[in-house]
C-alpha cells in the first residue's frame, strides 16, 4: 500500500505529464488524478489564482480541462477541481493567472 508521501510524489509526476499532454486532451490522466484525490481523501492545494487584472474574457475557461473556472466580474478557480496543469495561465491574454503563494 502506498503511503501518503508516495501518493503526493506520484500526483506531482502525473501533473507534469499532464502539462505535456494537455494539448491533446488526454482525459485518462485527468481521470487518474481525480481518482487519486478521491481515494486518498487528500486535498491538493490550488496552485493558481486569478488576480484582479482579470478582464473576464473567457479564454481560461475554454482551456481548463477539468472545468475548474467559474465566470464573474473576476473569474475564480475552484480549489477542489484545479489540478495545477497551468493551461489557464498560459492562455490568459493579460497574465492575470499566477501560481498561488
DOGUTI-527912 format. One record per residue: residue number from 1; x, y, z of N, C-alpha, C in turn. Coordinates in Angstrom, 3 decimals, padded with zeros to 6 digits. Layout:
<site pos="NUM" n_u="X" n_v="Y" n_w="Z" ca_u="X" ca_v="Y" ca_w="Z" c_u="X" c_v="Y" c_w="Z"/>
...
This chain:
<site pos="1" n_u="000.841" n_v="-001.189" n_w="000.000" ca_u="000.000" ca_v="000.000" ca_w="000.000" c_u="000.881" c_v="001.247" c_w="000.000"/>
<site pos="2" n_u="000.494" n_v="002.199" n_w="-000.819" ca_u="001.265" ca_v="003.435" ca_w="-000.904" c_u="001.035" c_v="004.301" c_w="000.318"/>
<site pos="3" n_u="002.086" n_v="004.920" n_w="000.811" ca_u="001.943" ca_v="005.885" ca_w="001.888" c_u="001.688" c_v="007.259" c_w="001.282"/>
<site pos="4" n_u="001.211" n_v="008.185" n_w="002.106" ca_u="000.807" ca_v="009.492" ca_w="001.581" c_u="001.912" c_v="010.235" c_w="000.849"/>
<site pos="5" n_u="003.139" n_v="010.172" n_w="001.325" ca_u="004.208" ca_v="010.916" ca_w="000.638" c_u="004.476" c_v="010.322" c_w="-000.738"/>
<site pos="6" n_u="004.284" n_v="009.010" n_w="-000.891" ca_u="004.453" ca_v="008.392" ca_w="-002.202" c_u="003.333" c_v="008.816" c_w="-003.144"/>
<site pos="7" n_u="002.121" n_v="008.926" n_w="-002.609" ca_u="000.983" ca_v="009.360" ca_w="-003.415" c_u="001.182" c_v="010.804" c_w="-003.857"/>
<site pos="8" n_u="001.649" n_v="011.658" n_w="-002.950" ca_u="001.928" ca_v="013.054" ca_w="-003.311" c_u="002.952" c_v="013.130" c_w="-004.435"/>
<site pos="9" n_u="004.010" n_v="012.333" n_w="-004.329" ca_u="005.053" ca_v="012.325" ca_w="-005.356" c_u="004.483" c_v="011.839" c_w="-006.686"/>
<site pos="10" n_u="003.658" n_v="010.796" n_w="-006.642" ca_u="003.027" ca_v="010.269" ca_w="-007.839" c_u="002.124" c_v="011.308" c_w="-008.492"/>
<site pos="11" n_u="001.359" n_v="012.011" n_w="-007.690" ca_u="000.467" ca_v="013.042" ca_w="-008.224" c_u="001.274" c_v="014.149" c_w="-008.899"/>
<site pos="12" n_u="002.383" n_v="014.563" n_w="-008.314" ca_u="003.217" ca_v="015.606" ca_w="-008.913" c_u="003.779" c_v="015.150" c_w="-010.261"/>
<site pos="13" n_u="004.166" n_v="013.891" n_w="-010.344" ca_u="004.680" ca_v="013.365" ca_w="-011.609" c_u="003.575" c_v="013.353" c_w="-012.655"/>
<site pos="14" n_u="002.397" n_v="012.926" n_w="-012.252" ca_u="001.267" ca_v="012.870" ca_w="-013.181" c_u="000.916" c_v="014.263" c_w="-013.688"/>
<site pos="15" n_u="000.946" n_v="015.248" n_w="-012.809" ca_u="000.650" ca_v="016.631" ca_w="-013.219" c_u="001.666" c_v="017.109" c_w="-014.247"/>
<site pos="16" n_u="002.934" n_v="016.752" n_w="-014.081" ca_u="003.951" ca_v="017.130" ca_w="-015.067" c_u="003.660" c_v="016.486" c_w="-016.422"/>
<site pos="17" n_u="003.218" n_v="015.251" n_w="-016.405" ca_u="002.857" ca_v="014.579" ca_w="-017.650" c_u="001.652" c_v="015.263" c_w="-018.286"/>
<site pos="18" n_u="000.707" n_v="015.674" n_w="-017.461" ca_u="-000.479" ca_v="016.369" ca_w="-017.984" c_u="-000.070" c_v="017.667" c_w="-018.670"/>
<site pos="19" n_u="000.870" n_v="018.393" n_w="-018.073" ca_u="001.341" ca_v="019.622" ca_w="-018.715" c_u="001.849" c_v="019.337" c_w="-020.125"/>
<site pos="20" n_u="002.499" n_v="018.200" n_w="-020.306" ca_u="003.000" ca_v="017.814" ca_w="-021.615" c_u="001.861" c_v="017.400" c_w="-022.551"/>
<site pos="21" n_u="000.864" n_v="016.716" n_w="-022.014" ca_u="-000.197" ca_v="016.123" ca_w="-022.838" c_u="-001.439" c_v="016.996" c_w="-022.990"/>
<site pos="22" n_u="-001.487" n_v="018.135" n_w="-022.340" ca_u="-002.726" ca_v="018.915" ca_w="-022.274" c_u="-003.250" c_v="019.306" c_w="-023.653"/>
<site pos="23" n_u="-002.386" n_v="019.546" n_w="-024.581" ca_u="-002.832" ca_v="019.975" ca_w="-025.902" c_u="-003.560" c_v="018.876" c_w="-026.662"/>
<site pos="24" n_u="-003.332" n_v="017.632" n_w="-026.291" ca_u="-004.057" ca_v="016.548" ca_w="-026.964" c_u="-005.216" c_v="016.043" c_w="-026.103"/>
<site pos="25" n_u="-005.494" n_v="016.763" n_w="-025.032" ca_u="-006.648" ca_v="016.485" ca_w="-024.167" c_u="-006.680" c_v="015.025" c_w="-023.695"/>
<site pos="26" n_u="-005.631" n_v="014.600" n_w="-023.057" ca_u="-005.527" ca_v="013.233" ca_w="-022.580" c_u="-006.363" c_v="013.057" c_w="-021.321"/>
<site pos="27" n_u="-007.599" n_v="012.621" n_w="-021.489" ca_u="-008.526" ca_v="012.533" ca_w="-020.369" c_u="-008.209" c_v="011.394" c_w="-019.409"/>
<site pos="28" n_u="-007.502" n_v="010.378" n_w="-019.842" ca_u="-007.168" ca_v="009.264" ca_w="-018.953" c_u="-006.340" c_v="009.763" c_w="-017.771"/>
<site pos="29" n_u="-005.365" n_v="010.620" n_w="-018.041" ca_u="-004.523" ca_v="011.140" ca_w="-016.966" c_u="-005.320" c_v="012.029" c_w="-016.017"/>
<site pos="30" n_u="-006.224" n_v="012.823" n_w="-016.553" ca_u="-007.046" ca_v="013.679" ca_w="-015.704" c_u="-007.911" c_v="012.833" c_w="-014.777"/>
<site pos="31" n_u="-008.493" n_v="011.799" n_w="-015.321" ca_u="-009.319" ca_v="010.916" ca_w="-014.504" c_u="-008.496" c_v="010.206" c_w="-013.437"/>
<site pos="32" n_u="-007.265" n_v="009.859" n_w="-013.744" ca_u="-006.392" ca_v="009.224" ca_w="-012.764" c_u="-006.120" c_v="010.157" c_w="-011.587"/>
<site pos="33" n_u="-005.848" n_v="011.419" n_w="-011.862" ca_u="-005.610" ca_v="012.378" ca_w="-010.781" c_u="-006.856" c_v="012.540" c_w="-009.922"/>
<site pos="34" n_u="-008.004" n_v="012.684" n_w="-010.564" ca_u="-009.244" ca_v="012.816" ca_w="-009.801" c_u="-009.493" c_v="011.579" c_w="-008.945"/>
<site pos="35" n_u="-009.209" n_v="010.411" n_w="-009.491" ca_u="-009.362" ca_v="009.169" ca_w="-008.738" c_u="-008.442" c_v="009.157" c_w="-007.523"/>
<site pos="36" n_u="-007.182" n_v="009.539" n_w="-007.707" ca_u="-006.236" ca_v="009.554" ca_w="-006.592" c_u="-006.658" c_v="010.536" c_w="-005.513"/>
<site pos="37" n_u="-007.181" n_v="011.685" n_w="-005.924" ca_u="-007.649" ca_v="012.658" ca_w="-004.950" c_u="-008.792" c_v="012.091" c_w="-004.122"/>
<site pos="38" n_u="-009.739" n_v="011.450" n_w="-004.775" ca_u="-010.904" ca_v="010.910" ca_w="-004.079" c_u="-010.537" c_v="009.729" c_w="-003.189"/>
<site pos="39" n_u="-009.678" n_v="008.842" n_w="-003.665" ca_u="-009.362" ca_v="007.645" ca_w="-002.893" c_u="-008.469" c_v="007.936" c_w="-001.699"/>
<site pos="40" n_u="-007.624" n_v="008.939" n_w="-001.787" ca_u="-006.769" ca_v="009.279" ca_w="-000.649" c_u="-007.457" c_v="010.267" c_w="000.280"/>
<site pos="41" n_u="-008.542" n_v="010.868" n_w="-000.185" ca_u="-009.272" ca_v="011.896" ca_w="000.567" c_u="-008.330" c_v="013.005" c_w="000.997"/>
<site pos="42" n_u="-007.333" n_v="013.239" n_w="000.182" ca_u="-006.348" ca_v="014.275" ca_w="000.462" c_u="-006.579" c_v="015.435" c_w="-000.488"/>
<site pos="43" n_u="-006.691" n_v="016.618" n_w="000.056" ca_u="-006.911" ca_v="017.796" ca_w="-000.776" c_u="-005.573" c_v="018.309" c_w="-001.290"/>
<site pos="44" n_u="-005.492" n_v="018.496" n_w="-002.569" ca_u="-004.306" ca_v="019.090" ca_w="-003.177" c_u="-004.551" c_v="020.598" c_w="-003.234"/>
<site pos="45" n_u="-003.634" n_v="021.380" n_w="-002.703" ca_u="-003.854" ca_v="022.812" ca_w="-002.669" c_u="-003.877" c_v="023.394" c_w="-004.075"/>
<site pos="46" n_u="-004.685" n_v="024.423" n_w="-004.243" ca_u="-004.794" ca_v="025.070" ca_w="-005.541" c_u="-003.478" c_v="025.760" c_w="-005.871"/>
<site pos="47" n_u="-003.035" n_v="025.562" n_w="-007.060" ca_u="-001.734" ca_v="026.094" ca_w="-007.449" c_u="-001.832" c_v="027.419" c_w="-008.199"/>
<site pos="48" n_u="-003.022" n_v="027.803" n_w="-008.655" ca_u="-003.179" ca_v="029.043" ca_w="-009.413" c_u="-004.326" c_v="029.878" c_w="-008.863"/>
<site pos="49" n_u="-004.189" n_v="031.186" n_w="-009.031" ca_u="-005.213" ca_v="032.126" ca_w="-008.584" c_u="-005.360" c_v="033.198" c_w="-009.653"/>
<site pos="50" n_u="-006.593" n_v="033.648" n_w="-009.855" ca_u="-006.870" ca_v="034.706" ca_w="-010.830" c_u="-006.880" c_v="036.041" c_w="-010.092"/>
<site pos="51" n_u="-006.061" n_v="036.978" n_w="-010.567" ca_u="-005.928" ca_v="038.278" ca_w="-009.894" c_u="-006.996" c_v="039.268" c_w="-010.364"/>
<site pos="52" n_u="-006.979" n_v="040.435" n_w="-009.768" ca_u="-007.920" ca_v="041.497" ca_w="-010.124" c_u="-007.654" c_v="042.061" c_w="-011.519"/>
<site pos="53" n_u="-006.572" n_v="041.663" n_w="-012.153" ca_u="-006.275" ca_v="042.098" ca_w="-013.513" c_u="-007.133" c_v="041.382" c_w="-014.553"/>
<site pos="54" n_u="-007.914" n_v="040.405" n_w="-014.103" ca_u="-008.776" ca_v="039.624" ca_w="-014.996" c_u="-009.742" c_v="040.533" c_w="-015.742"/>
<site pos="55" n_u="-009.849" n_v="040.337" n_w="-017.059" ca_u="-010.775" ca_v="041.135" ca_w="-017.876" c_u="-012.020" c_v="040.331" c_w="-018.263"/>
<site pos="56" n_u="-012.177" n_v="039.150" n_w="-017.663" ca_u="-013.350" ca_v="038.291" ca_w="-017.878" c_u="-013.593" c_v="037.999" c_w="-019.360"/>
<site pos="57" n_u="-012.530" n_v="037.647" n_w="-020.059" ca_u="-012.651" ca_v="037.373" ca_w="-021.496" c_u="-013.100" c_v="035.941" c_w="-021.790"/>
<site pos="58" n_u="-012.891" n_v="035.024" n_w="-020.837" ca_u="-013.330" ca_v="033.647" ca_w="-021.006" c_u="-012.311" c_v="032.707" c_w="-021.625"/>
<site pos="59" n_u="-011.153" n_v="033.204" n_w="-021.977" ca_u="-010.139" ca_v="032.360" ca_w="-022.602" c_u="-009.725" c_v="031.212" c_w="-021.692"/>
<site pos="60" n_u="-009.573" n_v="031.491" n_w="-020.426" ca_u="-009.130" ca_v="030.463" ca_w="-019.481" c_u="-010.157" c_v="029.343" c_w="-019.319"/>
<site pos="61" n_u="-011.431" n_v="029.691" n_w="-019.360" ca_u="-012.484" ca_v="028.683" ca_w="-019.207" c_u="-012.387" c_v="027.636" c_w="-020.304"/>
<site pos="62" n_u="-012.150" n_v="028.079" n_w="-021.520" ca_u="-012.054" ca_v="027.157" ca_w="-022.648" c_u="-010.841" c_v="026.233" c_w="-022.542"/>
<site pos="63" n_u="-009.790" n_v="026.660" n_w="-021.847" ca_u="-008.562" ca_v="025.877" ca_w="-021.746" c_u="-008.542" c_v="024.913" c_w="-020.575"/>
<site pos="64" n_u="-009.365" n_v="025.145" n_w="-019.566" ca_u="-009.335" ca_v="024.304" ca_w="-018.364" c_u="-009.913" c_v="022.920" c_w="-018.657"/>
<site pos="65" n_u="-009.103" n_v="021.862" n_w="-018.502" ca_u="-009.574" ca_v="020.514" ca_w="-018.834" c_u="-010.531" c_v="019.916" c_w="-017.817"/>
<site pos="66" n_u="-010.614" n_v="020.503" n_w="-016.619" ca_u="-011.495" ca_v="019.957" ca_w="-015.582" c_u="-012.612" c_v="020.920" c_w="-015.188"/>
<site pos="67" n_u="-012.786" n_v="021.977" n_w="-015.965" ca_u="-013.855" ca_v="022.962" ca_w="-015.744" c_u="-013.835" c_v="023.521" c_w="-014.319"/>
<site pos="68" n_u="-012.647" n_v="023.926" n_w="-013.870" ca_u="-012.477" ca_v="024.443" ca_w="-012.510" c_u="-012.674" c_v="025.956" c_w="-012.416"/>
<site pos="69" n_u="-012.905" n_v="026.626" n_w="-013.544" ca_u="-013.003" ca_v="028.088" ca_w="-013.550" c_u="-014.449" c_v="028.508" c_w="-013.732"/>
<site pos="70" n_u="-014.895" n_v="029.440" n_w="-012.872" ca_u="-016.273" ca_v="029.936" ca_w="-012.977" c_u="-016.261" c_v="031.415" c_w="-013.347"/>
<site pos="71" n_u="-017.327" n_v="031.822" n_w="-014.047" ca_u="-017.438" ca_v="033.197" ca_w="-014.527" c_u="-017.840" c_v="034.154" c_w="-013.422"/>
<site pos="72" n_u="-017.559" n_v="035.432" n_w="-013.655" ca_u="-017.916" ca_v="036.506" ca_w="-012.753" c_u="-017.228" c_v="037.768" c_w="-013.211"/>
<site pos="73" n_u="-017.325" n_v="038.834" n_w="-012.415" ca_u="-016.596" ca_v="040.063" ca_w="-012.752" c_u="-015.100" c_v="039.749" c_w="-012.840"/>
<site pos="74" n_u="-014.653" n_v="038.951" n_w="-011.881" ca_u="-013.313" ca_v="038.377" ca_w="-011.907" c_u="-013.543" c_v="036.873" c_w="-011.815"/>
<site pos="75" n_u="-012.998" n_v="036.129" n_w="-012.736" ca_u="-013.207" ca_v="034.685" ca_w="-012.747" c_u="-012.532" c_v="034.059" c_w="-011.525"/>
<site pos="76" n_u="-013.023" n_v="032.897" n_w="-011.114" ca_u="-012.475" ca_v="032.217" ca_w="-009.939" c_u="-012.127" c_v="030.769" c_w="-010.279"/>
<site pos="77" n_u="-011.089" n_v="030.257" n_w="-009.625" ca_u="-010.671" ca_v="028.865" ca_w="-009.791" c_u="-011.114" c_v="028.086" c_w="-008.557"/>
<site pos="78" n_u="-011.831" n_v="026.997" n_w="-008.777" ca_u="-012.304" ca_v="026.142" ca_w="-007.690" c_u="-011.139" c_v="025.277" c_w="-007.209"/>
<site pos="79" n_u="-010.716" n_v="025.445" n_w="-005.944" ca_u="-009.560" ca_v="024.693" ca_w="-005.438" c_u="-009.800" c_v="023.190" c_w="-005.357"/>
<site pos="80" n_u="-011.056" n_v="022.769" n_w="-005.297" ca_u="-011.354" ca_v="021.340" ca_w="-005.226" c_u="-011.258" c_v="020.666" c_w="-006.584"/>
<site pos="81" n_u="-011.325" n_v="021.446" n_w="-007.654" ca_u="-011.263" ca_v="020.883" ca_w="-009.002" c_u="-009.924" c_v="021.109" c_w="-009.699"/>
<site pos="82" n_u="-009.231" n_v="022.189" n_w="-009.353" ca_u="-007.975" ca_v="022.546" ca_w="-010.013" c_u="-006.937" c_v="021.441" c_w="-009.855"/>
<site pos="83" n_u="-006.287" n_v="021.087" n_w="-010.970" ca_u="-005.261" ca_v="020.045" ca_w="-010.947" c_u="-003.863" c_v="020.605" c_w="-011.219"/>
<site pos="84" n_u="-003.732" n_v="021.921" n_w="-011.224" ca_u="-002.427" ca_v="022.573" ca_w="-011.383" c_u="-001.765" c_v="022.257" c_w="-012.715"/>
<site pos="85" n_u="-002.542" n_v="022.213" n_w="-013.787" ca_u="-001.942" ca_v="021.921" ca_w="-015.098" c_u="-001.337" c_v="023.173" c_w="-015.736"/>
<site pos="86" n_u="-001.813" n_v="024.361" n_w="-015.347" ca_u="-001.260" ca_v="025.605" ca_w="-015.870" c_u="-001.801" c_v="026.044" c_w="-017.214"/>
<site pos="87" n_u="-002.750" n_v="025.306" n_w="-017.771" ca_u="-003.293" ca_v="025.658" ca_w="-019.085" c_u="-003.956" c_v="027.032" c_w="-019.063"/>
<site pos="88" n_u="-004.634" n_v="027.357" n_w="-017.974" ca_u="-005.315" ca_v="028.649" ca_w="-017.875" c_u="-004.315" c_v="029.801" c_w="-017.873"/>
<site pos="89" n_u="-003.232" n_v="029.652" n_w="-017.122" ca_u="-002.219" ca_v="030.707" ca_w="-017.027" c_u="-001.551" c_v="030.947" c_w="-018.379"/>
<site pos="90" n_u="-001.296" n_v="029.877" n_w="-019.100" ca_u="-000.671" ca_v="030.021" ca_w="-020.415" c_u="-001.599" c_v="030.708" c_w="-021.412"/>
<site pos="91" n_u="-002.899" n_v="030.517" n_w="-021.258" ca_u="-003.868" ca_v="031.064" ca_w="-022.207" c_u="-004.273" c_v="032.503" c_w="-021.906"/>
<site pos="92" n_u="-004.086" n_v="032.957" n_w="-020.689" ca_u="-004.571" ca_v="034.281" ca_w="-020.277" c_u="-003.862" c_v="035.404" c_w="-021.049"/>
<site pos="93" n_u="-004.630" n_v="036.238" n_w="-021.773" ca_u="-004.021" ca_v="037.298" ca_w="-022.586" c_u="-003.461" c_v="038.461" c_w="-021.768"/>
<site pos="94" n_u="-003.904" n_v="038.604" n_w="-020.514" ca_u="-003.424" ca_v="039.710" ca_w="-019.688" c_u="-002.585" c_v="039.232" c_w="-018.504"/>
<site pos="95" n_u="-002.206" n_v="037.959" n_w="-018.516" ca_u="-001.376" ca_v="037.362" ca_w="-017.479" c_u="-001.942" c_v="037.604" c_w="-016.081"/>
<site pos="96" n_u="-003.253" n_v="037.382" n_w="-015.925" ca_u="-003.917" ca_v="037.591" ca_w="-014.642" c_u="-003.918" c_v="036.341" c_w="-013.772"/>
<site pos="97" n_u="-003.411" n_v="035.241" n_w="-014.296" ca_u="-003.417" ca_v="033.991" ca_w="-013.536" c_u="-001.983" c_v="033.636" c_w="-013.150"/>
<site pos="98" n_u="-001.796" n_v="033.467" n_w="-011.839" ca_u="-000.454" ca_v="033.212" ca_w="-011.312" c_u="-000.494" c_v="032.065" c_w="-010.308"/>
<site pos="99" n_u="000.662" n_v="031.417" n_w="-010.093" ca_u="000.720" ca_v="030.404" ca_w="-009.039" c_u="000.394" c_v="031.040" c_w="-007.698"/>
<site pos="100" n_u="-000.381" n_v="030.326" n_w="-006.892" ca_u="-000.730" ca_v="030.842" ca_w="-005.575" c_u="000.455" c_v="030.688" c_w="-004.652"/>
<site pos="101" n_u="000.716" n_v="031.712" n_w="-003.843" ca_u="001.860" ca_v="031.673" ca_w="-002.899" c_u="001.557" c_v="030.824" c_w="-001.705"/>
